Amino acid sequence: MKLYADTAGRRTFQVVVDLLFVVWLVAWVWIGLAVHDGTTALAAPGRQTDESATAMAGQLRDAGGRLDDVPLIGDEVATPFDKAADASDGLAEAGRSSVRAVERLALVLGLSIALIPILVVTAFYLPGRVRFVREATAGLRFIDSADDLDLFALRALTNQPMRVLARVSEDPAGDWRRRDPVVVARLAELELKDVGLRPRRMPSA
């Protein structure tokens, strides 16, 4: 697999863009985590309510249990404590519900803030990068001989603009059919440059 071009300028550009892409990913993941943690901090009052109400319910039940042992009036005296303990349990559950809601919100916000810019940039960056790797990797198999250069020259006749072909030869198609080695090499070089490759052997003019 060929990840980077042979030509120094294009290879440097690809490395820089790849590094910027990685930095972009890391930055937005960090921002998403920061938003998640900041939003989660909003759940602190709910946790405190849960802890305080749970502790109060336990204390009220303990007090009611001790009063329940009082002869004759124990049940009547303990009943308000039991009801107050039930109310405290309800308050604790409300605190837990608010904590769960804040945690869900923190997860959604963190993921949204991180994923949206990451996906947008990836949608523009990744297809071109994958296309280069596929074409360059496939092209590596066809640069070993003059016959392979002929294949790239043919692609150049098909893909390159007319003004570019005119700089190679006054009759590039005819010279290609006559297998002129210099014209074939120059045409192949144009196409190889587009896919980020450099021929291993290039006939000299």
Secondary structure, DSSP 4 states (H G I P E B T S, - for coil): ---S-SSHHHHHHHHHHHHHHHHHHHHHHHHHHHHHHHHHGGGHHHHHHHHHHHHHHHHHHHHHHHHTTSTTTHHHHHHHHHHHHHHHHHHHHHHHHHHHHHHHHHHHHHHHHHHHHHHHHHHHHHHHHHHHHHHHHHHGGG-SSHHHHHHHHHHHHHHS-HHHHHHH-SSHHHHHHTT-HHHHHHHHHHHHHHTT---S-----
